[in-house]
Amino acid sequence: MLILEFNELCPRLLARFMDEGRLPNFGRLHASSDVYTTTTNDAHLEPWVQWVDFHHGIPEARHGVADLDAGHAVAEPAFWDVLAAQGRSALVFGAMNIAPARSPLVTQIPDAWTTHVPVPAQFRPYHDFVRAQILGHTDEAAPKAGLGAFLRFMAAHGLSFATVLHLARQLLDERFARRDVRWRRASALDYLQWDVFEHLWRSRRPDVAVFFSNSTAFLQHRYWRHMEPDAYRVRPDAEALRTYGGAIRYGYEQMDRMVGKALAMADERTAVVFVTAISQQPNLRYEDIGGKFVYRPRDFRALLDLAGIPQHATVEPVMTHQAWLTCRDETEAAHAAAALLRLRMDGEPIMSARQAGNRVFFDCKFISPVPDESVIEVHGGGVPFARYFGAVGEIVNGRHHPDGAFWLHAPMQAEQRVHPGKLPLEEAFQIVLRTAQGSPAYSWKNSRSAVFEAAARSSLPSESKSPKAMPGAPTADSAG
């Protein structure tokens, strides 16, 4: 089984681009798959929550994971753990917010944001370099430490001529193109990652292989306003539309390339699964303030020094502008959270900080442009805000949507079956398991609970399977 986890791709955009003939390989897969629309009613609408739903077959109300780099705490087995207990091998490549494997039959190269899942020694040169580039993507001079070891790893693990050519073209375009093309690096990284994944698939022949990509989700968050400017009150200028208007379509086209490679790798005994967990939609909640901006520390250690947080406390950045701070104990974490909250501007805290045991989850609270002359009030004086924080690229133009795509092409399947209603995302876990164990995917229809059948008829997720939103928590209509 080959499982393509393409984070947050949108059923509507897939249909649009397939109709335009831009996604021939997605079209081939779609035409011979069981096609489901998944949905979630979790309290928090974030990919690092919903991927846990899919991997473990339980909603957030049961697994309790609401943050990135917290999936290691899930007690229930993932589907690859269940299959490993039955003697099947698995390769889990980049999957988001996973727990450590429970069997030596499972090889895991975790996502770039994890600090709790061990990376096999042979993959450290790859993982460490990719992690540094992803976490430093807002820095024009992203760290290059480990480049030599990374290149040696790639040379021994499937680096293709097509990838070398693509990367060379990307670097040349960045230097000589008249418009910004640096945003294409997100998709360029997929070339490298797919080469390693395909090499491991062909050399190890695992029973189940999972490949995760976040590149197009990143482009959607940044450039949805440029793809559909008429949906927004604040429109980009003509030059920005020319530069970024096709960015999201480009991301889908690059992912179509990987679908084609997956279909070529799959023989008559191999199932191919495509799943997105959730999707995105235009982010219109911040039009009154000109759109949503976020600010990221230029140097996390410098910010902690400013707040007076001890040197031994460590920072683990996660998405965009957010990070975990790990302290020695809960008392020290409480002091660190209080120290971050003491950083103020015009008397108001500039940071949000939430303690969880000996860790603190923190970020900058500002979502509107901050004037260059703004000053952080600290230690009875003031320091320039711009010295410690930088705006993260474009405004956040796409926000999360609870529906996602889940397509499953079973071995030897030739016909498409479109399933009505909406499938609670955690139920897809069972469909994957049944297919991997040799049962036809469509047999799941006959074993659904009466509760799920009622939910499917009403096109709503089952309340017995997914929790209602908690008071004050983001909902499907409000999540960013």
C-alpha positions as CSV (number, residue, x, y, z in Angstrom):
1,M,0.0,0.0,0.0
2,L,1.3,3.5,-1.0
3,I,-0.3,6.3,1.0
4,L,0.1,9.8,-0.2
5,E,-0.6,12.3,2.6
6,F,-0.8,15.7,0.8
7,N,-1.6,18.1,3.5
8,E,-4.7,20.3,3.1
9,L,-5.3,19.9,-0.6
10,C,-8.9,21.0,-1.5
11,P,-11.5,18.9,-3.1
12,R,-12.8,22.0,-5.0
13,L,-9.4,22.9,-6.4
14,L,-8.7,19.3,-7.3
15,A,-11.9,19.1,-9.3
16,R,-11.2,22.5,-10.9
17,F,-7.7,21.7,-12.0
18,M,-8.6,18.2,-13.1
19,D,-11.4,19.7,-15.3
20,E,-8.9,22.0,-16.8
21,G,-6.6,19.1,-17.7
22,R,-3.8,20.2,-15.4
23,L,-3.7,17.1,-13.2
24,P,-3.8,14.1,-15.5
25,N,-2.4,11.7,-12.8
26,F,-4.8,12.8,-10.1
27,G,-7.5,12.3,-12.8
28,R,-6.3,8.7,-13.4
29,L,-6.3,7.9,-9.7
30,H,-9.7,9.6,-9.2
31,A,-11.3,7.6,-12.0
32,S,-10.4,4.2,-10.5
33,S,-10.8,4.9,-6.8
34,D,-13.3,4.7,-4.0
35,V,-13.8,8.5,-3.5
36,Y,-14.8,9.9,-0.1
37,T,-15.1,13.4,1.3
38,T,-13.9,13.3,4.9
39,T,-14.8,15.7,7.6
40,T,-14.1,16.4,11.3
41,N,-15.9,17.9,14.2
42,D,-12.8,18.1,16.4
43,A,-12.5,21.0,18.8
44,H,-9.3,22.3,17.1
45,L,-9.1,22.4,13.3
46,E,-5.4,22.0,12.7
47,P,-3.5,19.5,10.6
48,W,-1.4,18.2,13.5
49,V,-4.7,17.3,15.2
50,Q,-6.5,15.7,12.2
51,W,-3.5,13.7,11.0
52,V,-3.5,12.1,14.5
53,D,-7.2,11.2,13.9
54,F,-6.4,9.5,10.6
55,H,-3.3,7.7,11.9
56,H,-4.9,6.4,15.1
57,G,-8.6,6.1,14.2
58,I,-9.8,8.3,17.0
59,P,-11.0,11.9,17.3
60,E,-9.4,14.6,19.3
61,A,-11.8,14.0,22.2
62,R,-10.0,10.7,22.8
63,H,-6.4,11.3,21.7
64,G,-6.2,14.8,23.3
65,V,-3.5,16.1,21.0
66,A,-4.0,19.8,20.2
67,D,-0.4,20.9,19.4
68,L,2.3,20.1,16.9
69,D,5.2,18.1,18.4
70,A,2.8,16.4,20.9
71,G,1.7,13.3,19.0
72,H,4.3,11.2,20.8
73,A,1.8,11.1,23.8
74,V,-0.9,9.2,22.0
75,A,-1.4,5.8,23.7
76,E,-3.5,4.1,20.9
77,P,-1.6,2.4,18.1
78,A,-1.3,3.9,14.6
79,F,-2.5,1.8,11.7
80,W,1.2,0.9,10.9
81,D,1.6,-0.4,14.4
82,V,-1.5,-2.6,14.1
83,L,-0.2,-4.0,10.8
84,A,3.3,-4.5,12.2
85,A,1.8,-6.6,15.0
86,Q,0.4,-8.8,12.2
87,G,3.9,-9.1,10.7
88,R,3.7,-6.4,8.0
89,S,6.5,-3.9,7.5
90,A,6.0,-0.1,7.1
91,L,7.9,2.9,6.0
92,V,6.6,6.2,7.5
93,F,8.2,9.1,5.7
94,G,7.6,12.6,7.0
95,A,4.1,11.9,8.5
96,M,2.9,14.7,10.8
97,N,2.8,14.5,14.6
98,I,3.4,10.8,14.9
99,A,4.2,8.7,18.0
100,P,7.4,6.5,18.1
101,A,6.9,3.2,16.4
102,R,6.1,0.1,18.5
103,S,7.8,-2.5,16.3
104,P,11.2,-2.8,14.5
105,L,9.1,-3.6,11.4
106,V,8.3,0.1,11.2
107,T,10.9,2.6,9.9
108,Q,10.0,6.2,10.7
109,I,11.6,9.4,9.3
110,P,9.4,11.9,11.3
111,D,8.2,15.3,10.3
112,A,10.6,18.3,10.5
113,W,8.9,19.7,13.6
114,T,9.2,16.7,16.0
115,T,11.6,16.4,18.9
116,H,10.2,13.3,20.5
117,V,10.4,10.7,17.8
118,P,13.8,9.1,17.3
119,V,15.4,9.4,13.8
120,P,17.3,6.3,12.7
121,A,21.0,7.2,12.7
122,Q,21.4,6.5,8.9
123,F,18.8,9.2,8.2
124,R,20.1,11.9,10.5
125,P,22.1,13.8,7.8
126,Y,18.9,14.0,5.7
127,H,16.5,14.8,8.5
128,D,18.7,17.4,10.2
129,F,19.3,19.3,7.1
130,V,15.7,19.3,5.9
131,R,14.5,20.3,9.4
132,A,16.9,23.3,9.4
133,Q,15.7,24.5,6.0
134,I,12.0,24.2,6.9
135,L,12.3,25.8,10.3
136,G,14.5,28.5,8.8
137,H,12.4,29.1,5.6
138,T,11.7,32.7,6.7
139,D,15.4,33.4,6.8
140,E,17.0,34.5,3.5
141,A,20.2,32.9,4.7
142,A,18.8,29.6,6.0
143,P,21.5,27.6,7.8
144,K,23.7,25.5,5.5
145,A,25.4,23.4,8.3
146,G,25.4,19.8,7.3
147,L,25.1,20.4,3.6
148,G,28.0,18.1,2.7
149,A,26.6,15.2,4.8
150,F,23.2,15.8,3.2
151,L,24.5,15.7,-0.3
152,R,26.5,12.5,0.4
153,F,23.3,11.0,1.8
154,M,21.3,12.0,-1.2
155,A,23.9,10.6,-3.6
156,A,23.5,7.2,-1.9
157,H,19.7,7.3,-1.6
158,G,18.2,7.8,-5.0
159,L,19.1,11.4,-6.0
160,S,17.9,11.6,-9.6
161,F,19.1,13.6,-12.6
162,A,15.6,15.1,-12.9
163,T,15.9,16.4,-9.4
164,V,19.4,17.9,-9.9
165,L,18.2,19.6,-13.1
166,H,15.1,21.0,-11.4
167,L,17.1,22.3,-8.4
168,A,19.7,23.9,-10.8
169,R,16.9,25.6,-12.7
170,Q,15.4,26.8,-9.5
171,L,18.6,28.4,-8.3
172,L,19.2,30.0,-11.7
173,D,15.7,31.4,-11.8
174,E,16.1,32.8,-8.3
175,R,19.1,34.7,-9.4
176,F,18.1,35.9,-12.9
177,A,14.2,35.9,-13.0
178,R,12.5,39.3,-13.1
179,R,10.0,38.2,-10.5
180,D,10.2,36.5,-7.1
181,V,10.4,32.7,-7.6
182,R,11.8,31.7,-4.2
183,W,8.3,30.5,-3.1
184,R,8.9,27.5,-5.5
185,R,11.4,26.1,-3.0
186,A,8.6,24.5,-1.1
187,S,7.9,22.2,-4.1
188,A,11.6,21.8,-5.0
189,L,12.1,20.2,-1.6
190,D,9.5,17.6,-2.6
191,Y,11.8,16.5,-5.4
192,L,14.5,15.6,-2.9
193,Q,12.1,13.9,-0.5
194,W,10.4,11.8,-3.2
195,D,13.8,10.6,-4.5
196,V,14.6,9.2,-1.0
197,F,11.1,7.8,-0.5
198,E,11.1,6.0,-3.9
199,H,14.6,4.7,-3.3
200,L,13.5,3.2,0.0
201,W,10.3,1.8,-1.5
202,R,12.2,0.0,-4.3
203,S,15.1,-1.2,-2.1
204,R,13.1,-2.3,1.0
205,R,9.7,-3.2,-0.5
206,P,7.7,-2.4,2.7
207,D,4.1,-3.7,2.9
208,V,2.9,-0.1,3.7
209,A,4.6,3.2,2.8
210,V,3.4,6.6,3.9
211,F,4.7,9.8,2.2
212,F,3.8,13.3,3.6
213,S,4.1,16.7,1.9
214,N,3.2,20.1,3.2
215,S,4.4,22.2,0.3
216,T,1.0,23.1,-1.3
217,A,-0.6,23.7,2.0
218,F,2.1,26.3,2.6
219,L,1.4,27.9,-0.8
220,Q,-2.4,28.0,-0.2
221,H,-1.9,29.8,3.1
222,R,0.3,32.4,1.5
223,Y,-1.2,32.9,-1.9
224,W,-5.0,32.2,-1.9
225,R,-5.6,35.9,-2.2
226,H,-3.6,36.0,-5.4
227,M,-5.4,33.0,-6.9
228,E,-8.9,34.3,-6.2
229,P,-8.5,38.1,-5.5
230,D,-12.3,38.7,-6.1
231,A,-13.1,36.8,-2.9
232,Y,-11.3,39.4,-0.8
233,R,-11.9,43.1,-0.1
234,V,-8.1,43.8,0.0
235,R,-6.7,42.9,-3.4
236,P,-3.0,42.5,-4.2
237,D,-1.6,44.9,-6.8
238,A,-1.1,43.9,-10.4
239,E,2.6,42.9,-10.0
240,A,1.8,40.7,-7.0
241,L,-1.0,39.0,-9.0
242,R,1.4,38.3,-11.9
243,T,4.1,37.0,-9.6
244,Y,2.0,34.8,-7.3
245,G,-1.4,34.3,-9.1
246,G,-0.3,30.8,-10.3
247,A,1.5,29.7,-7.2
248,I,-1.2,27.4,-5.9
249,R,-1.9,25.8,-9.3
250,Y,1.9,25.2,-9.6
251,G,1.9,23.4,-6.3
252,Y,-1.0,21.1,-7.4
253,E,0.8,20.4,-10.7
254,Q,4.0,19.4,-8.8
255,M,2.0,17.1,-6.6
256,D,0.4,15.6,-9.7
257,R,4.0,14.6,-10.8
258,M,4.3,12.6,-7.5
259,V,1.0,10.9,-8.0
260,G,2.2,9.8,-11.5
261,K,5.3,8.4,-9.9
262,A,3.3,6.6,-7.3
263,L,1.1,5.0,-9.9
264,A,4.1,3.9,-11.8
265,M,5.6,2.3,-8.7
266,A,2.4,0.4,-7.9
267,D,1.9,-3.0,-9.4
268,E,-1.3,-5.1,-9.6
269,R,-1.0,-6.0,-5.9
270,T,-0.6,-2.5,-4.6
271,A,-3.3,-0.2,-3.3
272,V,-2.8,3.6,-3.7
273,V,-4.3,5.9,-1.1
274,F,-4.5,9.7,-1.4
275,V,-5.6,11.7,1.7
276,T,-5.5,15.3,2.8
277,A,-6.8,15.3,6.4
278,I,-8.5,18.7,6.0
279,S,-8.5,21.4,3.3
280,Q,-8.4,25.2,3.1
281,Q,-10.7,28.1,2.1
282,P,-10.3,31.8,1.7
283,N,-9.4,33.5,5.0
284,L,-11.8,36.5,5.1
285,R,-11.9,37.0,8.9
286,Y,-9.2,39.8,8.9
287,E,-10.2,42.0,6.0
288,D,-11.2,44.8,8.3
289,I,-7.5,45.1,9.4
290,G,-6.1,44.5,5.9
291,G,-5.5,40.7,6.3
292,K,-3.6,38.7,8.9
293,F,0.1,39.2,9.5
294,V,2.3,37.2,11.9
295,Y,5.7,37.9,13.4
296,R,8.5,35.5,14.1
297,P,11.5,36.0,16.4
298,R,14.6,36.7,14.3
299,D,16.6,34.8,16.8
300,F,14.8,32.8,19.5
301,R,17.8,32.8,21.8
302,A,18.1,36.5,21.6
303,L,14.4,36.9,22.5
304,L,14.8,34.5,25.5
305,D,17.9,36.5,26.7
306,L,15.8,39.7,26.5
307,A,13.1,38.0,28.7
308,G,15.7,36.7,31.2
309,I,15.1,33.0,30.5
310,P,18.1,30.7,31.4
311,Q,20.5,29.6,28.7
312,H,19.8,25.9,29.4
313,A,16.1,26.3,28.3
314,T,15.8,25.0,24.7
315,V,13.6,26.1,21.8
316,E,11.8,23.8,19.3
317,P,10.2,25.9,16.6
318,V,7.1,24.5,15.0
319,M,4.8,26.1,12.4
320,T,5.6,29.6,11.1
321,H,6.0,31.8,14.2
322,Q,5.2,29.4,17.0
323,A,7.6,27.4,19.2
324,W,8.0,25.2,22.2
325,L,10.3,26.2,25.1
326,T,11.5,23.2,27.2
327,C,12.7,23.9,30.7
328,R,14.1,21.7,33.5
329,D,10.9,21.4,35.4
330,E,7.4,22.8,35.8
331,T,8.4,25.6,38.2
332,E,11.0,26.9,35.8
333,A,8.5,26.7,32.9
334,A,6.0,28.7,34.9
335,H,8.7,31.4,35.5
336,A,9.6,31.4,31.8
337,A,6.0,31.8,30.7
338,A,5.6,34.7,33.1
339,A,8.8,36.3,31.8
340,L,7.5,36.1,28.2
341,L,4.3,37.7,29.2
342,R,6.2,40.6,30.8
343,L,7.4,41.7,27.4
344,R,5.0,44.5,26.5
345,M,4.3,47.3,24.1
346,D,2.1,50.2,25.1
347,G,1.4,48.4,28.3
348,E,0.0,45.3,26.5
349,P,1.7,41.8,26.4
350,I,3.3,41.1,23.0
351,M,3.5,37.4,23.5
352,S,1.1,34.5,24.2
353,A,2.5,31.8,26.4
354,R,0.8,28.6,27.6
355,Q,2.5,26.2,30.0
356,A,2.2,22.4,29.5
357,G,4.3,20.6,32.2
358,N,7.9,21.6,31.8
359,R,7.2,23.2,28.4
360,V,5.8,26.5,27.2
361,F,4.1,27.0,23.9
362,F,4.6,30.6,22.8
363,D,4.3,33.1,19.9
364,C,3.9,36.8,19.1
365,K,0.3,37.9,19.5
366,F,0.3,40.6,16.8
367,I,-1.7,40.0,13.7
368,S,-1.6,43.6,12.2
369,P,1.4,45.4,10.8
370,V,3.7,46.8,13.5
371,P,5.2,50.3,12.9
372,D,9.0,50.3,12.4
373,E,9.5,52.6,15.4
374,S,7.6,50.4,17.9
375,V,9.4,49.6,21.1
376,I,9.3,46.6,23.4
377,E,9.1,47.7,27.1
378,V,11.4,45.6,29.2
379,H,13.6,46.0,32.3
380,G,12.4,49.6,32.8
381,G,13.5,50.6,29.3
382,G,12.8,49.9,25.7
383,V,14.3,48.1,22.7
384,P,13.2,48.2,19.0
385,F,10.5,45.6,18.1
386,A,12.1,45.2,14.7
387,R,15.4,44.1,16.2
388,Y,13.8,41.0,17.6
389,F,10.8,40.2,15.3
390,G,10.3,40.1,11.5
391,A,7.1,39.7,9.5
392,V,6.6,36.3,8.0
393,G,6.2,36.7,4.3
394,E,2.7,37.3,2.9
395,I,-0.5,37.7,5.0
396,V,-2.3,34.5,5.9
397,N,-4.7,34.2,3.0
398,G,-6.0,30.7,3.4
399,R,-7.6,29.1,6.5
400,H,-8.5,25.6,7.4
401,H,-11.7,23.8,6.3
402,P,-13.0,20.6,8.0
403,D,-13.6,18.7,4.7
404,G,-10.8,16.7,3.0
405,A,-10.3,14.2,0.2
406,F,-9.8,10.5,0.7
407,W,-9.4,8.3,-2.4
408,L,-8.5,4.7,-2.3
409,H,-7.5,2.7,-5.3
410,A,-7.6,-1.0,-4.4
411,P,-5.5,-3.6,-6.3
412,M,-6.9,-4.3,-9.7
413,Q,-9.7,-1.8,-9.2
414,A,-10.8,-0.3,-12.5
415,E,-14.0,1.5,-11.7
416,Q,-14.7,4.6,-9.6
417,R,-17.1,4.5,-6.7
418,V,-18.1,7.9,-5.3
419,H,-19.5,7.5,-1.7
420,P,-22.3,9.9,-0.7
421,G,-22.2,11.9,2.5
422,K,-19.2,12.8,4.5
423,L,-16.9,10.2,6.2
424,P,-15.7,11.1,9.7
425,L,-11.9,11.3,9.2
426,E,-11.1,8.8,12.0
427,E,-13.2,6.2,10.1
428,A,-10.7,6.3,7.2
429,F,-8.3,4.5,9.6
430,Q,-10.5,1.3,9.4
431,I,-10.8,1.5,5.7
432,V,-7.0,1.6,5.4
433,L,-6.6,-1.3,7.8
434,R,-9.2,-3.5,6.0
435,T,-7.7,-2.8,2.6
436,A,-4.1,-3.6,3.9
437,Q,-5.4,-6.8,5.4
438,G,-6.9,-7.9,2.0
439,S,-10.6,-6.9,2.3
440,P,-12.0,-4.8,-0.6
441,A,-12.3,-1.2,0.4
442,Y,-16.0,-1.1,-0.5
443,S,-16.8,-3.9,2.0
444,W,-16.5,-1.2,4.7
445,K,-19.8,0.2,3.6
446,N,-21.6,-2.9,4.9
447,S,-20.0,-2.8,8.3
448,R,-20.5,0.9,9.2
449,S,-22.4,1.6,12.3
450,A,-26.1,2.8,12.2
451,V,-24.8,6.0,13.7
452,F,-22.4,6.6,10.8
453,E,-25.1,5.7,8.3
454,A,-27.3,8.4,9.7
455,A,-24.5,10.8,9.7
456,A,-23.7,10.0,6.0
457,R,-27.3,10.5,5.0
458,S,-27.3,14.0,6.7
459,S,-23.9,14.9,5.3
460,L,-22.7,15.6,8.8
461,P,-20.1,13.9,10.9
462,S,-21.3,11.5,13.6
463,E,-21.5,13.1,17.1
464,S,-20.8,9.7,18.6
465,K,-17.4,9.7,16.8
466,S,-16.4,13.3,17.0
467,P,-16.7,15.8,19.8
468,K,-18.7,19.0,19.7
469,A,-16.6,22.2,19.7
470,M,-15.7,23.3,23.3
471,P,-16.8,26.8,24.3
472,G,-14.3,29.3,23.1
473,A,-12.5,26.8,20.9
474,P,-12.0,27.3,17.1
475,T,-14.8,25.8,15.0
476,A,-15.0,24.9,11.3
477,D,-16.2,28.4,10.6
478,S,-13.7,30.2,12.7
479,A,-10.4,28.3,12.6
480,G,-7.5,30.2,11.0
